[in-house]
Amino acid sequence: METQKAASATREFSPNEPAILVLEDGRCFEGHAAGAPGVAIGQAVFNTSLTGYQELLSDPASAGHLLCLSAPHIGNYGVNAQDMESAGVAAAGLIVRSITEKPSNHRADSSLPDWLRAHGLVAIRDVDTRALTRYLRDHGEMKAAIVSGQTAADAPRWVEQLAEHPDFRARDFSEHGVRQPTSVRVHANKLPDGHEDLGYARIEYMPYEAPKDPADASPHIVVVDFGASFRIMRRLSAYGVRLTLAPATSSLADIKALAPAGIVLSSGPGSPERADVDLAMLREAAEVAPTLAVSMGFQLVGRAFGAEHAPLANGHRGPNQPVQEVRNSRVFMTRQNRGYALQADGFPEALEITHLNLNDRSVEGFRHQTLPLIARQYDPPALVNPNDTSDFVADFMSMLREVQP
């Protein structure tokens, strides 16, 4: 399933240009073009976040999505260079009720509509997004097309085209990841009081280099890149670690050669059935070094140990997913962007379930019974907070310190 932007390079944007959103089952929503002119085909999903639209659009986990934001006003605070979750835009398209042309925020570099056009992202506004959200809730996520310059009368031919497109779950998303080991440098923002702000630090990728100073005691964390977001790298950097990205296709020998003190299996887009991963590496990574699996990494390592997973009719997408810690029944809210769930029934004996989703009782966290492996389905908090019980990055670093000589 590919995003098409054929018209964006040949005609100018018109603020009153009609546009349509066509779902694969024939339902059509009319509106007006809001981003780059053209066509975008992807998986229609909804997200309940009130803020964070730039982070969602740039998160590799959003690849292939036509993102419907259920909040009615989007773009109020604009966009800026710091709020990115990857080096570019990952989503296939954007669907909103109302979009702000003139943002009001001291951090804004540009408006959201200008940013969409600059990145060639097709978008539609003036859609009844609450009706669309209810429709997707009742009928499930599905293939869809955003088409600018056309009306509902043109919808039938797009339904035909959607029928010919492959299912979203069959798409190869391996392009959202490094092809060879890559060093990562995190550039913190300096605050007026002298402290460093890592919440929106700039991420720089460089050719891999082993440490030049043998006395460098910084723990070396290898992040296996299934489509990692900047968030996890910013969070890890708060602990003074050295970061290296490794390709999703890495074998256990490849990982060992990087001499990690810890291993992170990252988030990413697509299905946990992806064929480019080494299941043996996923099972045995924790025998090499303490391991943390996040989001897609969580799904993949669960699959490697034999856990059953299933697609969700409607993904868990938003900042308000309640998760319960099994050992003490403590509940906290989490930010998620996923379309699959691990099932608690028949869970592998080697793994212990540590967290459950309170809405559907799907597995949100587990640990290995004997190896230093923890896994979480949800995203880590953006900032270090010692009182935040959802901060599994802190748990991972504690586990790493326990096994260090």
C-alpha positions as CSV (number, residue, x, y, z in Angstrom):
1,M,0.0,0.0,0.0
2,E,1.6,3.2,-1.1
3,T,1.0,6.9,-0.7
4,Q,0.5,8.7,-4.0
5,K,1.3,12.4,-4.4
6,A,1.4,12.6,-8.1
7,A,-0.3,15.9,-8.4
8,S,1.6,17.8,-5.7
9,A,4.5,18.7,-8.0
10,T,2.4,19.9,-10.9
11,R,-0.3,22.1,-9.5
12,E,-0.7,24.7,-6.8
13,F,-2.7,24.3,-3.6
14,S,-6.1,25.9,-3.6
15,P,-7.7,26.7,-0.2
16,N,-11.2,25.9,-1.4
17,E,-10.3,22.8,-3.4
18,P,-12.8,20.0,-2.7
19,A,-11.5,16.6,-1.4
20,I,-13.0,13.3,-0.5
21,L,-12.1,10.5,1.9
22,V,-13.2,7.1,0.4
23,L,-13.3,4.0,2.6
24,E,-12.9,0.5,1.0
25,D,-16.5,-0.4,1.9
26,G,-17.8,2.5,-0.2
27,R,-18.5,5.1,2.6
28,C,-17.4,8.6,1.4
29,F,-16.8,11.7,3.4
30,E,-16.5,15.1,1.6
31,G,-14.3,18.0,2.7
32,H,-11.6,20.3,1.4
33,A,-7.9,19.8,0.7
34,A,-5.7,20.8,3.5
35,G,-2.2,19.6,2.7
36,A,-0.3,18.8,-0.5
37,P,-2.7,18.2,-3.5
38,G,-2.9,14.7,-4.8
39,V,-3.9,11.2,-3.6
40,A,-3.0,9.3,-0.5
41,I,-3.9,5.6,0.1
42,G,-3.4,4.0,3.4
43,Q,-5.1,2.4,6.5
44,A,-7.7,4.7,8.0
45,V,-7.2,4.8,11.8
46,F,-8.3,7.3,14.5
47,N,-6.3,8.7,17.4
48,T,-7.9,10.4,20.4
49,S,-4.9,12.7,21.3
50,L,-5.7,16.3,21.9
51,T,-2.1,17.4,21.2
52,G,1.0,15.8,19.7
53,Y,-0.1,15.8,16.0
54,Q,3.4,16.5,14.8
55,E,4.8,13.7,16.9
56,L,2.1,11.3,15.5
57,L,2.7,12.3,11.9
58,S,6.4,11.7,12.2
59,D,6.3,8.6,14.3
60,P,7.5,5.6,12.2
61,A,4.7,3.5,13.9
62,S,2.3,5.7,11.9
63,A,3.7,4.6,8.6
64,G,0.9,3.7,6.1
65,H,-1.8,5.4,8.2
66,L,-4.4,7.9,7.1
67,L,-4.6,9.5,10.5
68,C,-8.0,10.8,11.7
69,L,-7.6,13.0,14.7
70,S,-10.9,13.0,16.7
71,A,-10.2,16.3,18.4
72,P,-12.0,19.1,16.5
73,H,-9.3,21.7,16.2
74,I,-5.8,20.7,15.0
75,G,-2.8,22.9,14.5
76,N,-3.4,25.6,17.1
77,Y,0.3,25.7,18.2
78,G,1.9,25.1,14.8
79,V,4.9,22.9,14.2
80,N,8.7,23.2,14.9
81,A,11.9,21.4,14.3
82,Q,12.1,19.9,17.9
83,D,8.8,18.0,18.0
84,M,9.8,15.3,15.5
85,E,9.8,11.6,16.3
86,S,11.9,10.7,13.1
87,A,13.8,12.5,10.4
88,G,10.7,13.0,8.3
89,V,6.9,12.4,7.9
90,A,5.9,8.8,8.3
91,A,2.0,8.9,8.1
92,A,0.4,8.5,4.7
93,G,-2.2,11.2,5.2
94,L,-4.1,13.4,7.7
95,I,-7.9,13.7,8.3
96,V,-9.2,16.6,10.5
97,R,-12.3,18.6,11.2
98,S,-10.7,22.0,11.4
99,I,-7.1,23.0,10.8
100,T,-5.4,26.3,12.0
101,E,-3.8,28.4,9.4
102,K,-2.3,30.9,11.8
103,P,-0.9,29.2,14.9
104,S,-0.3,31.0,18.2
105,N,2.8,29.6,20.1
106,H,6.3,31.0,20.7
107,R,7.8,27.7,19.6
108,A,6.1,27.5,16.2
109,D,8.3,27.6,13.1
110,S,5.4,27.4,10.7
111,S,1.7,26.5,10.5
112,L,0.6,22.8,10.2
113,P,-0.9,23.3,6.7
114,D,2.4,24.8,5.4
115,W,4.3,22.0,7.0
116,L,2.1,19.4,5.4
117,R,2.6,20.9,2.0
118,A,6.3,21.3,2.5
119,H,6.5,17.5,3.3
120,G,4.2,16.5,0.4
121,L,1.6,15.1,2.8
122,V,-2.0,14.9,1.5
123,A,-4.7,16.0,4.0
124,I,-8.4,16.7,4.1
125,R,-10.3,19.1,6.4
126,D,-13.9,19.8,7.1
127,V,-14.6,16.1,7.7
128,D,-17.0,15.1,10.5
129,T,-14.2,13.3,12.3
130,R,-16.4,12.2,15.2
131,A,-18.7,10.5,12.8
132,L,-15.7,8.9,11.1
133,T,-14.3,7.8,14.4
134,R,-17.6,6.2,15.4
135,Y,-17.7,4.5,12.0
136,L,-14.2,3.1,12.3
137,R,-15.0,2.0,15.8
138,D,-18.0,0.0,14.6
139,H,-16.6,-1.3,11.4
140,G,-12.9,-1.6,12.1
141,E,-9.9,0.0,10.5
142,M,-9.8,-0.3,6.8
143,K,-8.1,0.8,3.6
144,A,-9.0,4.3,2.4
145,A,-8.0,7.1,0.0
146,I,-7.8,10.8,0.4
147,V,-8.3,12.4,-3.0
148,S,-8.1,16.2,-3.6
149,G,-9.9,17.9,-6.4
150,Q,-12.7,15.4,-6.6
151,T,-16.2,14.9,-5.1
152,A,-18.5,12.1,-3.9
153,A,-19.5,11.4,-7.5
154,D,-15.9,10.2,-8.1
155,A,-15.9,7.8,-5.1
156,P,-16.9,4.6,-6.9
157,R,-13.8,4.4,-9.0
158,W,-11.6,4.9,-5.9
159,V,-13.5,2.0,-4.2
160,E,-12.4,-0.1,-7.2
161,Q,-8.8,1.0,-6.8
162,L,-8.8,0.3,-3.1
163,A,-10.0,-3.3,-3.8
164,E,-6.8,-3.8,-5.9
165,H,-4.4,-2.5,-3.2
166,P,-2.8,-5.1,-0.9
167,D,-3.9,-5.3,2.7
168,F,-2.1,-3.0,5.1
169,R,-0.9,-5.9,7.2
170,A,0.9,-7.4,4.1
171,R,3.0,-4.3,3.5
172,D,6.8,-4.4,3.9
173,F,7.9,-1.5,6.3
174,S,11.5,-2.5,6.4
175,E,12.5,0.9,4.9
176,H,11.8,2.5,8.4
177,G,15.1,1.4,9.9
178,V,18.8,1.6,9.4
179,R,20.6,-0.7,7.0
180,Q,23.9,-0.9,8.9
181,P,25.0,-0.2,12.5
182,T,24.7,3.5,13.1
183,S,25.9,5.7,16.0
184,V,23.4,8.0,17.6
185,R,24.2,11.4,19.2
186,V,21.5,13.2,21.2
187,H,21.9,17.0,21.4
188,A,20.2,18.3,24.5
189,N,18.6,21.7,24.6
190,K,20.3,24.1,27.0
191,L,17.9,25.8,29.4
192,P,18.5,29.3,30.8
193,D,19.2,27.9,34.2
194,G,22.0,25.7,32.8
195,H,20.1,22.4,32.9
196,E,19.7,20.2,29.9
197,D,16.3,19.5,28.3
198,L,16.2,16.1,26.7
199,G,12.5,16.0,26.0
200,Y,12.9,17.3,22.5
201,A,16.6,17.0,22.0
202,R,17.9,16.8,18.4
203,I,18.9,13.4,17.2
204,E,21.9,12.9,14.9
205,Y,22.7,9.7,13.0
206,M,26.4,9.0,12.1
207,P,28.4,6.2,10.7
208,Y,29.1,3.6,13.4
209,E,32.2,4.1,15.5
210,A,33.5,2.0,18.3
211,P,34.6,4.0,21.4
212,K,38.0,5.5,20.9
213,D,38.8,5.7,24.6
214,P,39.1,2.3,26.2
215,A,38.4,4.0,29.6
216,D,34.9,5.2,28.3
217,A,32.6,3.7,31.0
218,S,29.4,4.9,29.3
219,P,27.0,1.8,29.0
220,H,26.7,0.9,25.4
221,I,23.0,0.3,24.4
222,V,22.2,-1.3,21.1
223,V,18.8,-0.5,19.8
224,V,17.5,-3.0,17.2
225,D,15.7,-0.7,14.8
226,F,12.3,-1.9,13.6
227,G,11.4,1.8,13.0
228,A,12.5,3.4,16.3
229,S,11.1,6.7,17.3
230,F,13.3,9.5,18.7
231,R,11.5,9.3,22.0
232,I,13.2,6.1,23.2
233,M,16.6,7.4,22.3
234,R,16.0,10.7,24.1
235,R,14.9,8.7,27.2
236,L,17.9,6.4,27.1
237,S,20.3,9.3,26.7
238,A,19.2,10.8,30.0
239,Y,21.2,8.0,31.6
240,G,24.5,8.9,29.9
241,V,24.6,5.9,27.6
242,R,26.2,5.5,24.3
243,L,23.7,4.5,21.6
244,T,24.0,2.4,18.5
245,L,21.2,1.5,16.1
246,A,21.4,-2.0,14.6
247,P,19.4,-3.2,11.6
248,A,16.1,-5.1,12.1
249,T,17.7,-8.0,10.2
250,S,20.6,-8.4,12.7
251,S,21.5,-11.9,13.9
252,L,22.6,-12.7,17.4
253,A,26.2,-12.8,16.2
254,D,25.7,-9.3,14.7
255,I,24.5,-8.0,18.1
256,K,27.3,-9.7,20.0
257,A,29.9,-8.1,17.7
258,L,28.7,-4.6,18.9
259,A,29.5,-5.6,22.5
260,P,26.3,-4.2,24.1
261,A,25.8,-3.6,27.8
262,G,22.1,-3.6,27.1
263,I,19.8,-4.3,24.2
264,V,16.5,-2.5,23.2
265,L,14.1,-4.0,20.7
266,S,12.4,-0.9,19.3
267,S,8.9,0.2,18.3
268,G,8.0,0.4,14.6
269,P,5.2,0.0,12.0
270,G,3.5,-2.9,10.4
271,S,2.7,-6.4,11.5
272,P,4.5,-8.6,14.0
273,E,4.4,-11.2,11.3
274,R,7.2,-9.3,9.4
275,A,9.6,-11.7,7.8
276,D,12.8,-9.8,8.1
277,V,13.5,-10.5,11.7
278,D,15.7,-13.2,13.2
279,L,13.4,-15.0,15.8
280,A,16.4,-16.8,17.3
281,M,18.1,-13.4,18.0
282,L,14.9,-12.2,19.7
283,R,14.7,-15.3,21.9
284,E,18.4,-15.2,22.9
285,A,19.1,-11.5,23.1
286,A,18.8,-11.4,26.9
287,E,21.4,-14.1,27.1
288,V,23.9,-11.6,25.7
289,A,22.8,-8.5,27.7
290,P,19.7,-7.1,29.7
291,T,17.0,-6.5,27.1
292,L,14.0,-4.1,26.9
293,A,11.4,-4.7,24.2
294,V,9.0,-1.8,23.4
295,S,5.8,-1.7,21.3
296,M,6.7,-3.6,18.0
297,G,9.7,-5.1,19.8
298,F,7.3,-6.3,22.5
299,Q,5.1,-8.0,19.8
300,L,8.1,-9.5,18.1
301,V,9.7,-11.0,21.2
302,G,6.4,-12.3,22.4
303,R,6.0,-14.0,19.0
304,A,9.5,-15.4,19.2
305,F,8.6,-17.1,22.5
306,G,5.3,-18.5,21.2
307,A,2.8,-16.0,22.4
308,E,-0.4,-15.6,20.3
309,H,-1.1,-12.2,18.8
310,A,-4.1,-10.9,16.9
311,P,-5.0,-7.7,15.0
312,L,-7.3,-5.3,16.8
313,A,-10.4,-4.1,15.0
314,N,-9.5,-0.7,16.3
315,G,-6.0,-0.1,17.4
316,H,-5.0,1.3,20.8
317,R,-4.1,4.8,19.6
318,G,-4.1,7.7,22.0
319,P,-2.8,8.9,25.4
320,N,-5.6,7.4,27.5
321,Q,-5.1,3.6,27.6
322,P,-5.4,2.3,31.2
323,V,-2.8,-0.3,32.2
324,Q,-2.8,-2.2,35.4
325,E,0.3,-3.6,37.0
326,V,-0.5,-7.2,38.0
327,R,1.5,-7.5,41.2
328,N,0.0,-4.5,43.0
329,S,-3.1,-3.6,41.0
330,R,-1.8,-0.1,40.4
331,V,-3.4,1.6,37.4
332,F,-1.8,4.3,35.2
333,M,-2.6,5.9,31.8
334,T,-0.4,5.2,28.8
335,R,0.3,6.6,25.3
336,Q,-0.1,4.0,22.6
337,N,-0.1,3.7,18.8
338,R,-0.6,0.0,17.9
339,G,-2.9,-2.3,16.0
340,Y,-2.0,-5.7,17.5
341,A,-2.4,-7.3,20.9
342,L,-0.8,-10.3,22.6
343,Q,-3.3,-12.6,24.1
344,A,-3.1,-13.6,27.8
345,D,-4.6,-17.1,27.2
346,G,-2.0,-19.7,26.6
347,F,0.9,-17.3,27.4
348,P,4.3,-19.0,27.2
349,E,5.5,-20.5,30.5
350,A,8.9,-18.8,30.1
351,L,7.3,-15.4,30.4
352,E,5.4,-13.8,33.3
353,I,2.6,-11.3,32.5
354,T,3.3,-8.1,34.5
355,H,0.8,-5.6,33.0
356,L,-2.7,-5.9,31.5
357,N,-4.9,-3.5,29.5
358,L,-8.0,-2.7,31.6
359,N,-10.2,-2.2,28.5
360,D,-9.7,-5.5,26.7
361,R,-7.4,-7.5,29.1
362,S,-4.7,-7.8,26.4
363,V,-1.1,-8.1,27.6
364,E,0.7,-4.8,28.1
365,G,3.9,-6.0,29.8
366,F,5.8,-9.2,30.6
367,R,9.2,-10.3,31.9
368,H,11.2,-13.5,31.4
369,Q,11.1,-15.9,34.3
370,T,14.9,-16.3,34.5
371,L,16.6,-14.0,31.9
372,P,17.0,-10.1,32.3
373,L,14.2,-9.3,29.8
374,I,11.3,-6.9,30.3
375,A,8.8,-5.9,27.6
376,R,6.2,-3.2,27.4
377,Q,3.5,-2.5,24.8
378,Y,3.1,1.2,25.5
379,D,5.4,4.2,24.9
380,P,7.7,5.5,27.7
381,P,7.0,8.9,29.2
382,A,8.8,11.7,27.3
383,L,10.6,13.0,30.4
384,V,12.3,11.5,33.4
385,N,10.1,11.5,36.4
386,P,11.1,9.4,39.4
387,N,7.5,9.2,40.6
388,D,6.1,7.9,37.3
389,T,5.2,4.2,37.7
390,S,5.0,3.8,33.9
391,D,8.7,4.6,33.4
392,F,10.0,1.2,32.3
393,V,13.2,2.8,30.9
394,A,14.2,3.4,34.5
395,D,13.4,-0.2,35.3
396,F,15.6,-1.3,32.4
397,M,18.5,0.8,33.5
398,S,18.2,-0.6,37.1
399,M,18.3,-4.1,35.6
400,L,21.4,-3.2,33.6
401,R,23.2,-1.8,36.7
402,E,22.4,-5.0,38.6
403,V,24.3,-7.2,36.1
404,Q,27.2,-4.9,35.5
405,P,30.5,-6.1,37.0
